[in-house]
Amino acid sequence: MAIINQATKELQVKVVYYGPALCGKTTNLVQVHSHVQTAQGNKGKLVSLATSSDRTLFFDFLPIEAMTIKGFKTKFQLYTVPGQVVYNTTRQLVLRGVDGIVFVADSQYDKMEENVESFQNLQDNLKTLKLNL
């Protein structure tokens, strides 16, 4: 659920990019970071914890301050999860407190099975966290 801070008049929204390994989650965040323009110019640095092979090890994080709605500044926190199944516990940690999910599928035909498995893993992790898709 979004965090509403009455004292600072801020609305914080957490969005997680989810999908199989090497499908483009980090690339999506890089593109959002390079193209987003806010009224105040308040977009944070893109933080990426990657391995030497450029694969996301833990998560990517991009904070963006957007428009004001009814006097509240909106702040979006965009995350990616690691695509590798071995990091499933990390995926669950990143999903905690999520407000929105962007599922990124690999467009290559031979990656269809990995896409389906990743989507099933997303559903399983949401169920574990007592969240619905």
GUPA-903697 format. One line per 8 residues: number of its first residue (from 1); their letters; for each residue x, y, z of N, C-alpha, C. Coordinates in nm, 2 decimals. Example, Ala and Ser with C-alpha at 12.3 -4.5 7.8 and 13.67 -1.06 7.14 Angstrom:
1 = AS = 1.32:-0.57:0.78:1.23:-0.45:0.78:1.32:-0.33:0.78; 1.28:-0.22:0.71:1.37:-0.11:0.71:1.29:0.00:0.79 .
This chain:
1 = MAIINQAT = 0.08:-0.12:0.00:0.00:0.00:0.00:0.09:0.12:0.00; 0.05:0.22:-0.07:0.13:0.35:-0.08:0.14:0.41:0.06; 0.25:0.48:0.08:0.28:0.54:0.21:0.23:0.69:0.20; 0.14:0.73:0.28:0.10:0.87:0.28:0.15:0.93:0.41; 0.24:1.03:0.39:0.29:1.10:0.50:0.22:1.24:0.51; 0.13:1.25:0.61:0.06:1.38:0.63:0.15:1.49:0.67; 0.25:1.47:0.75:0.33:1.57:0.80:0.41:1.64:0.69; 0.47:1.56:0.60:0.55:1.61:0.49:0.47:1.63:0.36 .
9 = KELQVKVV = 0.34:1.59:0.36:0.26:1.60:0.24:0.32:1.52:0.12; 0.36:1.40:0.15:0.42:1.31:0.05:0.34:1.18:0.03; 0.33:1.14:-0.09:0.27:1.01:-0.12:0.38:0.93:-0.19; 0.42:0.81:-0.13:0.53:0.73:-0.18:0.47:0.60:-0.24; 0.51:0.57:-0.36:0.45:0.46:-0.44:0.57:0.37:-0.48; 0.56:0.24:-0.45:0.67:0.14:-0.48:0.62:0.06:-0.60; 0.70:0.06:-0.70:0.68:-0.02:-0.82:0.79:-0.11:-0.85; 0.76:-0.24:-0.87:0.87:-0.34:-0.89:0.86:-0.40:-1.03 .
17 = YYGPALCG = 0.97:-0.40:-1.10:0.98:-0.46:-1.23:1.02:-0.61:-1.21; 0.95:-0.70:-1.26:0.96:-0.84:-1.23:0.97:-0.92:-1.37; 1.05:-1.02:-1.38:1.06:-1.10:-1.50:1.18:-1.19:-1.49; 1.20:-1.27:-1.60:1.31:-1.37:-1.60:1.44:-1.30:-1.62; 1.55:-1.37:-1.60:1.68:-1.32:-1.62:1.71:-1.27:-1.76; 1.77:-1.15:-1.76:1.82:-1.09:-1.89:1.70:-1.06:-1.98; 1.58:-1.03:-1.93:1.47:-1.00:-2.01:1.46:-0.85:-2.04; 1.53:-0.76:-1.96:1.52:-0.62:-1.99:1.47:-0.53:-1.87 .
25 = KTTNLVQV = 1.46:-0.59:-1.75:1.42:-0.51:-1.64:1.51:-0.39:-1.61; 1.64:-0.42:-1.60:1.73:-0.31:-1.57:1.73:-0.21:-1.69; 1.73:-0.26:-1.81:1.72:-0.17:-1.93:1.60:-0.08:-1.92; 1.49:-0.13:-1.88:1.37:-0.05:-1.86:1.40:0.06:-1.77; 1.46:0.04:-1.65:1.48:0.14:-1.55:1.58:0.24:-1.61; 1.68:0.19:-1.68:1.78:0.29:-1.74:1.71:0.38:-1.84; 1.62:0.33:-1.92:1.54:0.41:-2.01:1.45:0.51:-1.94; 1.38:0.46:-1.84:1.30:0.56:-1.76:1.38:0.67:-1.70 .
33 = HSHVQTAQ = 1.50:0.63:-1.64:1.59:0.73:-1.58:1.64:0.83:-1.69; 1.67:0.79:-1.80:1.72:0.88:-1.91:1.61:0.97:-1.97; 1.49:0.93:-1.96:1.38:1.00:-2.03:1.29:1.08:-1.94; 1.29:1.04:-1.81:1.19:1.11:-1.72:1.24:1.25:-1.69; 1.14:1.34:-1.70:1.17:1.48:-1.66:1.06:1.53:-1.56; 1.11:1.57:-1.45:1.01:1.61:-1.35:1.01:1.77:-1.34; 0.90:1.82:-1.29:0.89:1.97:-1.29:1.00:2.03:-1.20; 1.04:1.96:-1.10:1.15:2.01:-1.01:1.28:1.95:-1.05 .
41 = GNKGKLVS = 1.29:1.87:-1.14:1.41:1.80:-1.18:1.46:1.70:-1.08; 1.37:1.65:-0.99:1.41:1.57:-0.88:1.40:1.42:-0.92; 1.50:1.37:-0.98:1.50:1.23:-1.00:1.63:1.18:-0.94; 1.63:1.08:-0.86:1.74:1.03:-0.80:1.84:0.95:-0.89; 1.95:0.92:-0.84:2.05:0.84:-0.91:1.99:0.69:-0.92; 2.02:0.63:-1.04:1.99:0.49:-1.05:2.10:0.41:-0.98; 2.06:0.34:-0.88:2.15:0.25:-0.81:2.13:0.11:-0.85; 2.24:0.05:-0.90:2.24:-0.08:-0.95:2.35:-0.17:-0.88 .
49 = LATSSDRT = 2.31:-0.28:-0.82:2.40:-0.37:-0.76:2.41:-0.49:-0.86; 2.51:-0.48:-0.94:2.53:-0.58:-1.05:2.65:-0.66:-1.03; 2.66:-0.78:-1.09:2.77:-0.87:-1.09:2.87:-0.82:-1.20; 2.98:-0.88:-1.20:3.08:-0.85:-1.31:3.03:-0.88:-1.45; 2.93:-0.96:-1.46:2.87:-0.99:-1.59:2.75:-0.90:-1.62; 2.73:-0.79:-1.54:2.62:-0.70:-1.56:2.49:-0.75:-1.53; 2.48:-0.86:-1.45:2.35:-0.91:-1.41:2.32:-0.86:-1.27; 2.19:-0.82:-1.26:2.15:-0.76:-1.13:2.17:-0.87:-1.02 .
57 = LFFDFLPI = 2.24:-0.83:-0.92:2.27:-0.92:-0.81:2.16:-0.91:-0.70; 2.12:-0.79:-0.66:2.02:-0.77:-0.56:1.90:-0.70:-0.61; 1.92:-0.57:-0.65:1.81:-0.50:-0.71:1.86:-0.37:-0.77; 1.78:-0.31:-0.86:1.81:-0.18:-0.90:1.71:-0.09:-0.84; 1.74:0.04:-0.81:1.65:0.13:-0.74:1.66:0.27:-0.81; 1.54:0.32:-0.84:1.54:0.46:-0.90:1.43:0.54:-0.83; 1.46:0.64:-0.75:1.36:0.72:-0.69:1.33:0.84:-0.79; 1.20:0.87:-0.80:1.16:0.98:-0.89:1.05:1.06:-0.82 .
65 = EAMTIKGF = 1.07:1.19:-0.81:0.97:1.28:-0.75:0.89:1.33:-0.87; 0.76:1.31:-0.87:0.67:1.35:-0.98:0.58:1.47:-0.94; 0.46:1.46:-0.99:0.37:1.57:-0.98:0.31:1.59:-0.84; 0.24:1.69:-0.82:0.17:1.72:-0.69:0.02:1.69:-0.71; -0.03:1.61:-0.63:-0.18:1.57:-0.63:-0.24:1.61:-0.50; -0.34:1.70:-0.52:-0.41:1.75:-0.40:-0.32:1.79:-0.29; -0.21:1.86:-0.32:-0.12:1.91:-0.23:-0.01:1.82:-0.18; -0.02:1.69:-0.23:0.08:1.59:-0.19:0.18:1.57:-0.30 .
73 = KTKFQLYT = 0.31:1.58:-0.27:0.42:1.54:-0.37:0.42:1.39:-0.38; 0.42:1.35:-0.51:0.42:1.20:-0.53:0.57:1.16:-0.56; 0.61:1.05:-0.49:0.74:1.00:-0.51:0.73:0.85:-0.55; 0.79:0.82:-0.66:0.79:0.68:-0.71:0.92:0.62:-0.68; 0.92:0.50:-0.63:1.04:0.42:-0.60:1.03:0.30:-0.69; 1.12:0.30:-0.80:1.11:0.19:-0.89:1.23:0.09:-0.86; 1.19:-0.04:-0.85:1.29:-0.14:-0.82:1.28:-0.25:-0.93; 1.39:-0.32:-0.95:1.39:-0.45:-1.02:1.43:-0.56:-0.93 .
81 = VPGQVVYN = 1.39:-0.68:-0.96:1.43:-0.80:-0.89:1.53:-0.87:-0.97; 1.62:-0.95:-0.91:1.71:-1.03:-0.99:1.63:-1.14:-1.06; 1.67:-1.17:-1.18:1.60:-1.26:-1.26:1.63:-1.41:-1.23; 1.75:-1.43:-1.17:1.79:-1.57:-1.14:1.71:-1.63:-1.02; 1.66:-1.75:-1.04:1.58:-1.82:-0.94:1.65:-1.83:-0.81; 1.78:-1.84:-0.81:1.86:-1.86:-0.69:1.84:-1.75:-0.59; 1.80:-1.63:-0.64:1.77:-1.52:-0.56:1.63:-1.50:-0.52; 1.55:-1.60:-0.51:1.41:-1.59:-0.48:1.38:-1.52:-0.35 .
89 = TTRQLVLR = 1.46:-1.54:-0.25:1.44:-1.47:-0.12:1.45:-1.32:-0.14; 1.55:-1.28:-0.22:1.57:-1.14:-0.25:1.45:-1.09:-0.32; 1.39:-1.16:-0.41:1.27:-1.12:-0.48:1.16:-1.10:-0.39; 1.14:-1.18:-0.29:1.04:-1.17:-0.19:1.06:-1.04:-0.11; 1.18:-1.02:-0.07:1.21:-0.90:0.01:1.18:-0.77:-0.07; 1.22:-0.77:-0.20:1.19:-0.65:-0.28:1.04:-0.63:-0.30; 0.96:-0.74:-0.31:0.82:-0.73:-0.33:0.74:-0.68:-0.20; 0.80:-0.68:-0.09:0.73:-0.64:0.03:0.70:-0.49:0.02 .
97 = GVDGIVFV = 0.57:-0.46:0.05:0.52:-0.32:0.04:0.50:-0.27:-0.10; 0.50:-0.36:-0.20:0.48:-0.32:-0.34:0.34:-0.26:-0.36; 0.33:-0.16:-0.44:0.21:-0.09:-0.48:0.17:-0.13:-0.63; 0.27:-0.15:-0.71:0.25:-0.19:-0.85:0.36:-0.27:-0.90; 0.32:-0.36:-1.00:0.42:-0.45:-1.06:0.42:-0.43:-1.21; 0.54:-0.43:-1.27:0.55:-0.43:-1.41:0.62:-0.56:-1.45; 0.55:-0.65:-1.52:0.61:-0.78:-1.55:0.67:-0.76:-1.69; 0.80:-0.78:-1.70:0.88:-0.77:-1.82:0.91:-0.91:-1.87 .
105 = ADSQYDKM = 0.85:-0.94:-1.99:0.88:-1.07:-2.05:0.98:-1.05:-2.16; 1.05:-1.16:-2.18:1.15:-1.16:-2.29:1.07:-1.19:-2.42; 1.10:-1.11:-2.53:1.02:-1.12:-2.65:1.07:-1.23:-2.74; 1.18:-1.30:-2.71:1.22:-1.41:-2.79:1.13:-1.53:-2.77; 1.10:-1.59:-2.88:1.00:-1.71:-2.88:1.06:-1.82:-2.79; 1.19:-1.85:-2.80:1.24:-1.96:-2.72:1.26:-1.93:-2.57; 1.22:-1.81:-2.53:1.22:-1.77:-2.39:1.08:-1.78:-2.33; 0.98:-1.83:-2.40:0.84:-1.83:-2.36:0.83:-1.91:-2.23 .
113 = EENVESFQ = 0.90:-2.03:-2.22:0.89:-2.11:-2.10:0.95:-2.04:-1.98; 1.06:-1.96:-1.99:1.11:-1.89:-1.88:1.02:-1.77:-1.84; 0.95:-1.71:-1.94:0.85:-1.61:-1.91:0.74:-1.67:-1.82; 0.69:-1.78:-1.86:0.58:-1.84:-1.79:0.62:-1.88:-1.65; 0.74:-1.94:-1.64:0.80:-1.98:-1.51:0.81:-1.86:-1.42; 0.86:-1.75:-1.47:0.88:-1.63:-1.39:0.75:-1.57:-1.34; 0.65:-1.58:-1.43:0.52:-1.52:-1.39:0.46:-1.61:-1.28; 0.48:-1.74:-1.30:0.43:-1.83:-1.19:0.50:-1.81:-1.06 .
121 = NLQDNLKT = 0.63:-1.78:-1.07:0.71:-1.75:-0.95:0.66:-1.62:-0.89; 0.62:-1.52:-0.97:0.57:-1.40:-0.92:0.44:-1.43:-0.84; 0.35:-1.51:-0.90:0.23:-1.54:-0.83:0.25:-1.61:-0.70; 0.35:-1.71:-0.70:0.38:-1.78:-0.58:0.43:-1.69:-0.47; 0.52:-1.60:-0.51:0.58:-1.50:-0.41:0.47:-1.41:-0.36; 0.38:-1.36:-0.44:0.27:-1.28:-0.39:0.18:-1.35:-0.29; 0.16:-1.48:-0.33:0.07:-1.56:-0.24:0.14:-1.58:-0.10; 0.28:-1.60:-0.10:0.35:-1.61:0.02:0.34:-1.48:0.10 .
129 = LKLNL = 0.34:-1.37:0.03:0.33:-1.24:0.10:0.19:-1.20:0.13; 0.09:-1.29:0.10:-0.05:-1.26:0.12:-0.10:-1.14:0.04; -0.05:-1.14:-0.09:-0.09:-1.03:-0.18:-0.15:-1.10:-0.30; -0.24:-1.02:-0.37:-0.31:-1.07:-0.49:-0.25:-1.00:-0.61; -0.26:-1.07:-0.72:-0.21:-1.01:-0.85:-0.32:-0.93:-0.91 .
